[in-house]
Amino acid sequence: MYVCICHALNDKQVSKALENGARTPASVFRHYERQVQCGKCVPMMRDMVQSHCANQCPTCPSQAAAQQAAPLPEPANTEGFPYGIAAE
């Protein structure tokens, strides 16, 4: 399944980036030497990061618990606030 249509990133590629240490949507894009374009994929990538940390990451269970307690806000697309920052 495609996660990012702008860069043709699928769920397997995102999972591979997470397995290699990516912990934010922005770090997934950096893994593939890309930048966020429209930002519509950011919420799905955030969900994938949370799921990965909760299920497979031995070093960040407390981080996953904190993320579940306080869900991340949706990225804003306003002038002066580029999606690259929202993806952090």
DOLOLO-759560 format. One record per residue: x, y, z of N, C-alpha, C in turn; chain; residue in one letter. Coordinates in steps of 0.2 Angstrom, whole numbers, plus 5000, padded with zeros to 4 digits. Layout:
% residues N
<r n_px="X" n_py="Y" n_pz="Z" ca_px="X" ca_py="Y" ca_pz="Z" c_px="X" c_py="Y" c_pz="Z" cadena="A" residuo="A"/>
...
//
This chain:
% residues 88
<r n_px="5004" n_py="4994" n_pz="5000" ca_px="5000" ca_py="5000" ca_pz="5000" c_px="5004" c_py="5006" c_pz="5000" cadena="A" residuo="M"/>
<r n_px="5003" n_py="5011" n_pz="4996" ca_px="5006" ca_py="5017" ca_pz="4996" c_px="5005" c_py="5022" c_pz="5002" cadena="A" residuo="Y"/>
<r n_px="5010" n_py="5024" n_pz="5005" ca_px="5009" ca_py="5029" ca_pz="5011" c_px="5010" c_py="5036" c_pz="5008" cadena="A" residuo="V"/>
<r n_px="5015" n_py="5037" n_pz="5004" ca_px="5016" ca_py="5044" ca_pz="5002" c_px="5016" c_py="5043" c_pz="4994" cadena="A" residuo="C"/>
<r n_px="5011" n_py="5046" n_pz="4991" ca_px="5010" ca_py="5046" ca_pz="4984" c_px="5015" c_py="5051" c_pz="4981" cadena="A" residuo="I"/>
<r n_px="5017" n_py="5056" n_pz="4984" ca_px="5021" ca_py="5061" ca_pz="4981" c_px="5028" c_py="5058" c_pz="4979" cadena="A" residuo="C"/>
<r n_px="5030" n_py="5054" n_pz="4984" ca_px="5037" ca_py="5050" ca_pz="4983" c_px="5036" c_py="5043" c_pz="4981" cadena="A" residuo="H"/>
<r n_px="5030" n_py="5040" n_pz="4980" ca_px="5029" ca_py="5033" ca_pz="4979" c_px="5032" c_py="5029" c_pz="4984" cadena="A" residuo="A"/>
<r n_px="5032" n_py="5031" n_pz="4991" ca_px="5034" ca_py="5027" ca_pz="4996" c_px="5028" c_py="5022" c_pz="4999" cadena="A" residuo="L"/>
<r n_px="5030" n_py="5016" n_pz="4999" ca_px="5025" ca_py="5011" ca_pz="5002" c_px="5026" c_py="5009" c_pz="5009" cadena="A" residuo="N"/>
<r n_px="5021" n_py="5006" n_pz="5012" ca_px="5022" ca_py="5004" ca_pz="5019" c_px="5028" c_py="4999" c_pz="5020" cadena="A" residuo="D"/>
<r n_px="5030" n_py="4995" n_pz="5015" ca_px="5036" ca_py="4991" ca_pz="5016" c_px="5042" c_py="4996" c_pz="5017" cadena="A" residuo="K"/>
<r n_px="5043" n_py="5001" n_pz="5013" ca_px="5048" ca_py="5005" ca_pz="5013" c_px="5048" c_py="5009" c_pz="5020" cadena="A" residuo="Q"/>
<r n_px="5043" n_py="5012" n_pz="5022" ca_px="5042" ca_py="5015" ca_pz="5028" c_px="5044" c_py="5011" c_pz="5034" cadena="A" residuo="V"/>
<r n_px="5042" n_py="5004" n_pz="5034" ca_px="5044" ca_py="5000" ca_pz="5039" c_px="5051" c_py="4998" c_pz="5039" cadena="A" residuo="S"/>
<r n_px="5054" n_py="4998" n_pz="5033" ca_px="5061" ca_py="4997" ca_pz="5033" c_px="5065" c_py="5003" c_pz="5036" cadena="A" residuo="K"/>
<r n_px="5063" n_py="5009" n_pz="5034" ca_px="5066" ca_py="5015" ca_pz="5037" c_px="5065" c_py="5015" c_pz="5045" cadena="A" residuo="A"/>
<r n_px="5060" n_py="5013" n_pz="5047" ca_px="5059" ca_py="5012" ca_pz="5055" c_px="5063" c_py="5007" c_pz="5058" cadena="A" residuo="L"/>
<r n_px="5064" n_py="5001" n_pz="5054" ca_px="5069" ca_py="4996" ca_pz="5057" c_px="5076" c_py="4998" c_pz="5057" cadena="A" residuo="E"/>
<r n_px="5077" n_py="5003" n_pz="5052" ca_px="5084" ca_py="5006" ca_pz="5052" c_px="5085" c_py="5012" c_pz="5056" cadena="A" residuo="N"/>
<r n_px="5080" n_py="5014" n_pz="5061" ca_px="5081" ca_py="5019" ca_pz="5066" c_px="5077" c_py="5025" c_pz="5065" cadena="A" residuo="G"/>
<r n_px="5073" n_py="5026" n_pz="5060" ca_px="5069" ca_py="5032" ca_pz="5059" c_px="5064" c_py="5032" c_pz="5065" cadena="A" residuo="A"/>
<r n_px="5062" n_py="5038" n_pz="5068" ca_px="5058" ca_py="5038" ca_pz="5073" c_px="5052" c_py="5043" c_pz="5072" cadena="A" residuo="R"/>
<r n_px="5053" n_py="5047" n_pz="5066" ca_px="5048" ca_py="5052" ca_pz="5065" c_px="5046" c_py="5052" c_pz="5057" cadena="A" residuo="T"/>
<r n_px="5041" n_py="5055" n_pz="5055" ca_px="5040" ca_py="5055" ca_pz="5048" c_px="5046" c_py="5058" c_pz="5044" cadena="A" residuo="P"/>
<r n_px="5048" n_py="5064" n_pz="5047" ca_px="5054" ca_py="5067" ca_pz="5044" c_px="5060" c_py="5063" c_pz="5043" cadena="A" residuo="A"/>
<r n_px="5061" n_py="5059" n_pz="5048" ca_px="5067" ca_py="5054" ca_pz="5048" c_px="5066" c_py="5049" c_pz="5043" cadena="A" residuo="S"/>
<r n_px="5060" n_py="5047" n_pz="5041" ca_px="5058" ca_py="5042" ca_pz="5036" c_px="5060" c_py="5045" c_pz="5029" cadena="A" residuo="V"/>
<r n_px="5058" n_py="5052" n_pz="5028" ca_px="5060" ca_py="5055" ca_pz="5022" c_px="5067" c_py="5056" c_pz="5021" cadena="A" residuo="F"/>
<r n_px="5071" n_py="5058" n_pz="5027" ca_px="5078" ca_py="5058" ca_pz="5027" c_px="5081" c_py="5052" c_pz="5025" cadena="A" residuo="R"/>
<r n_px="5078" n_py="5046" n_pz="5027" ca_px="5081" ca_py="5040" ca_pz="5026" c_px="5081" c_py="5039" c_pz="5018" cadena="A" residuo="H"/>
<r n_px="5076" n_py="5041" n_pz="5015" ca_px="5076" ca_py="5040" ca_pz="5007" c_px="5078" c_py="5047" c_pz="5004" cadena="A" residuo="Y"/>
<r n_px="5081" n_py="5051" n_pz="5007" ca_px="5084" ca_py="5058" ca_pz="5004" c_px="5078" c_py="5061" c_pz="5001" cadena="A" residuo="E"/>
<r n_px="5073" n_py="5062" n_pz="5004" ca_px="5067" ca_py="5066" ca_pz="5001" c_px="5065" c_py="5071" c_pz="5007" cadena="A" residuo="R"/>
<r n_px="5060" n_py="5075" n_pz="5005" ca_px="5057" ca_py="5080" ca_pz="5009" c_px="5049" c_py="5079" c_pz="5008" cadena="A" residuo="Q"/>
<r n_px="5046" n_py="5081" n_pz="5014" ca_px="5039" ca_py="5081" ca_pz="5014" c_px="5036" c_py="5086" c_pz="5008" cadena="A" residuo="V"/>
<r n_px="5031" n_py="5083" n_pz="5004" ca_px="5028" ca_py="5088" ca_pz="4999" c_px="5022" c_py="5090" c_pz="5002" cadena="A" residuo="Q"/>
<r n_px="5016" n_py="5087" n_pz="5001" ca_px="5010" ca_py="5089" ca_pz="5003" c_px="5008" c_py="5088" c_pz="5010" cadena="A" residuo="C"/>
<r n_px="5011" n_py="5083" n_pz="5013" ca_px="5010" ca_py="5081" ca_pz="5020" c_px="5004" c_py="5077" c_pz="5022" cadena="A" residuo="G"/>
<r n_px="5000" n_py="5075" n_pz="5017" ca_px="4995" ca_py="5070" ca_pz="5018" c_px="4997" c_py="5064" c_pz="5021" cadena="A" residuo="K"/>
<r n_px="5003" n_py="5062" n_pz="5020" ca_px="5005" ca_py="5055" ca_pz="5022" c_px="5008" c_py="5055" c_pz="5030" cadena="A" residuo="C"/>
<r n_px="5009" n_py="5061" n_pz="5032" ca_px="5012" ca_py="5062" ca_pz="5039" c_px="5007" c_py="5059" c_pz="5045" cadena="A" residuo="V"/>
<r n_px="5001" n_py="5060" n_pz="5045" ca_px="4997" ca_py="5056" ca_pz="5050" c_px="4998" c_py="5048" c_pz="5050" cadena="A" residuo="P"/>
<r n_px="4998" n_py="5046" n_pz="5044" ca_px="4998" ca_py="5038" ca_pz="5043" c_px="5005" c_py="5036" c_pz="5045" cadena="A" residuo="M"/>
<r n_px="5011" n_py="5040" n_pz="5043" ca_px="5017" ca_py="5038" ca_pz="5045" c_px="5018" c_py="5039" c_pz="5053" cadena="A" residuo="M"/>
<r n_px="5015" n_py="5044" n_pz="5056" ca_px="5015" ca_py="5044" ca_pz="5063" c_px="5012" c_py="5038" c_pz="5067" cadena="A" residuo="R"/>
<r n_px="5006" n_py="5036" n_pz="5064" ca_px="5003" ca_py="5030" ca_pz="5067" c_px="5008" c_py="5024" c_pz="5066" cadena="A" residuo="D"/>
<r n_px="5011" n_py="5023" n_pz="5060" ca_px="5016" ca_py="5018" ca_pz="5059" c_px="5022" c_py="5018" c_pz="5064" cadena="A" residuo="M"/>
<r n_px="5024" n_py="5024" n_pz="5065" ca_px="5030" ca_py="5025" ca_pz="5070" c_px="5028" c_py="5023" c_pz="5077" cadena="A" residuo="V"/>
<r n_px="5022" n_py="5025" n_pz="5079" ca_px="5019" ca_py="5023" ca_pz="5086" c_px="5018" c_py="5016" c_pz="5086" cadena="A" residuo="Q"/>
<r n_px="5015" n_py="5013" n_pz="5081" ca_px="5014" ca_py="5005" ca_pz="5081" c_px="5021" c_py="5002" c_pz="5081" cadena="A" residuo="S"/>
<r n_px="5026" n_py="5004" n_pz="5077" ca_px="5033" ca_py="5001" ca_pz="5077" c_px="5036" c_py="5001" c_pz="5084" cadena="A" residuo="H"/>
<r n_px="5036" n_py="5007" n_pz="5087" ca_px="5039" ca_py="5008" ca_pz="5094" c_px="5035" c_py="5004" c_pz="5099" cadena="A" residuo="C"/>
<r n_px="5029" n_py="5003" n_pz="5099" ca_px="5025" ca_py="5000" ca_pz="5104" c_px="5026" c_py="4992" c_pz="5103" cadena="A" residuo="A"/>
<r n_px="5027" n_py="4990" n_pz="5097" ca_px="5027" ca_py="4983" ca_pz="5096" c_px="5034" c_py="4980" c_pz="5095" cadena="A" residuo="N"/>
<r n_px="5039" n_py="4984" n_pz="5092" ca_px="5045" ca_py="4981" ca_pz="5090" c_px="5052" c_py="4984" c_pz="5093" cadena="A" residuo="Q"/>
<r n_px="5051" n_py="4990" n_pz="5096" ca_px="5057" ca_py="4994" ca_pz="5097" c_px="5059" c_py="4992" c_pz="5105" cadena="A" residuo="C"/>
<r n_px="5064" n_py="4989" n_pz="5106" ca_px="5065" ca_py="4987" ca_pz="5113" c_px="5068" c_py="4993" c_pz="5117" cadena="A" residuo="P"/>
<r n_px="5070" n_py="4999" n_pz="5114" ca_px="5073" ca_py="5004" ca_pz="5117" c_px="5068" c_py="5010" c_pz="5119" cadena="A" residuo="T"/>
<r n_px="5062" n_py="5010" n_pz="5116" ca_px="5058" ca_py="5015" ca_pz="5117" c_px="5051" c_py="5014" c_pz="5119" cadena="A" residuo="C"/>
<r n_px="5049" n_py="5008" n_pz="5124" ca_px="5043" ca_py="5007" ca_pz="5126" c_px="5040" c_py="5013" c_pz="5130" cadena="A" residuo="P"/>
<r n_px="5044" n_py="5016" n_pz="5134" ca_px="5042" ca_py="5022" ca_pz="5138" c_px="5039" c_py="5028" c_pz="5133" cadena="A" residuo="S"/>
<r n_px="5043" n_py="5029" n_pz="5128" ca_px="5041" ca_py="5034" ca_pz="5123" c_px="5035" c_py="5032" c_pz="5120" cadena="A" residuo="Q"/>
<r n_px="5034" n_py="5026" n_pz="5118" ca_px="5027" ca_py="5023" ca_pz="5115" c_px="5022" c_py="5025" c_pz="5120" cadena="A" residuo="A"/>
<r n_px="5023" n_py="5023" n_pz="5126" ca_px="5017" ca_py="5024" ca_pz="5131" c_px="5016" c_py="5032" c_pz="5132" cadena="A" residuo="A"/>
<r n_px="5021" n_py="5036" n_pz="5131" ca_px="5020" ca_py="5043" ca_pz="5132" c_px="5016" c_py="5045" c_pz="5126" cadena="A" residuo="A"/>
<r n_px="5017" n_py="5043" n_pz="5120" ca_px="5014" ca_py="5045" ca_pz="5114" c_px="5007" c_py="5043" c_pz="5114" cadena="A" residuo="Q"/>
<r n_px="5005" n_py="5037" n_pz="5117" ca_px="4998" ca_py="5034" ca_pz="5117" c_px="4995" c_py="5039" c_pz="5122" cadena="A" residuo="Q"/>
<r n_px="4998" n_py="5041" n_pz="5127" ca_px="4994" ca_py="5045" ca_pz="5132" c_px="4993" c_py="5052" c_pz="5129" cadena="A" residuo="A"/>
<r n_px="4997" n_py="5055" n_pz="5125" ca_px="4996" ca_py="5061" ca_pz="5122" c_px="4997" c_py="5061" c_pz="5115" cadena="A" residuo="A"/>
<r n_px="4992" n_py="5060" n_pz="5111" ca_px="4992" ca_py="5059" ca_pz="5104" c_px="4995" c_py="5065" c_pz="5101" cadena="A" residuo="P"/>
<r n_px="4999" n_py="5064" n_pz="5095" ca_px="5002" ca_py="5070" ca_pz="5092" c_px="4996" c_py="5074" c_pz="5088" cadena="A" residuo="L"/>
<r n_px="4997" n_py="5080" n_pz="5088" ca_px="4992" ca_py="5084" ca_pz="5084" c_px="4993" c_py="5083" c_pz="5076" cadena="A" residuo="P"/>
<r n_px="4988" n_py="5084" n_pz="5073" ca_px="4988" ca_py="5084" ca_pz="5065" c_px="4993" c_py="5090" c_pz="5063" cadena="A" residuo="E"/>
<r n_px="4997" n_py="5089" n_pz="5058" ca_px="5001" ca_py="5094" ca_pz="5055" c_px="4996" c_py="5100" c_pz="5052" cadena="A" residuo="P"/>
<r n_px="4999" n_py="5106" n_pz="5053" ca_px="4995" ca_py="5112" ca_pz="5051" c_px="4998" c_py="5114" c_pz="5044" cadena="A" residuo="A"/>
<r n_px="4994" n_py="5116" n_pz="5039" ca_px="4997" ca_py="5118" ca_pz="5033" c_px="4995" c_py="5126" c_pz="5032" cadena="A" residuo="N"/>
<r n_px="4999" n_py="5130" n_pz="5036" ca_px="4998" ca_py="5137" ca_pz="5035" c_px="5004" c_py="5140" c_pz="5032" cadena="A" residuo="T"/>
<r n_px="5003" n_py="5146" n_pz="5030" ca_px="5009" ca_py="5150" ca_pz="5027" c_px="5014" c_py="5151" c_pz="5033" cadena="A" residuo="E"/>
<r n_px="5020" n_py="5150" n_pz="5031" ca_px="5026" ca_py="5151" ca_pz="5036" c_px="5027" c_py="5145" c_pz="5040" cadena="A" residuo="G"/>
<r n_px="5023" n_py="5139" n_pz="5039" ca_px="5024" ca_py="5133" ca_pz="5043" c_px="5025" c_py="5127" c_pz="5039" cadena="A" residuo="F"/>
<r n_px="5031" n_py="5126" n_pz="5036" ca_px="5031" ca_py="5121" ca_pz="5031" c_px="5030" c_py="5114" c_pz="5034" cadena="A" residuo="P"/>
<r n_px="5028" n_py="5110" n_pz="5029" ca_px="5027" ca_py="5103" ca_pz="5032" c_px="5033" c_py="5099" c_pz="5034" cadena="A" residuo="Y"/>
<r n_px="5039" n_py="5101" n_pz="5032" ca_px="5045" ca_py="5098" ca_pz="5034" c_px="5045" c_py="5099" c_pz="5042" cadena="A" residuo="G"/>
<r n_px="5043" n_py="5104" n_pz="5045" ca_px="5043" ca_py="5105" ca_pz="5052" c_px="5038" c_py="5101" c_pz="5055" cadena="A" residuo="I"/>
<r n_px="5032" n_py="5101" n_pz="5052" ca_px="5026" ca_py="5097" ca_pz="5055" c_px="5028" c_py="5090" c_pz="5055" cadena="A" residuo="A"/>
<r n_px="5032" n_py="5088" n_pz="5051" ca_px="5034" ca_py="5080" ca_pz="5051" c_px="5039" c_py="5078" c_pz="5056" cadena="A" residuo="A"/>
<r n_px="5041" n_py="5083" n_pz="5060" ca_px="5046" ca_py="5081" ca_pz="5065" c_px="5042" c_py="5078" c_pz="5071" cadena="A" residuo="E"/>
//
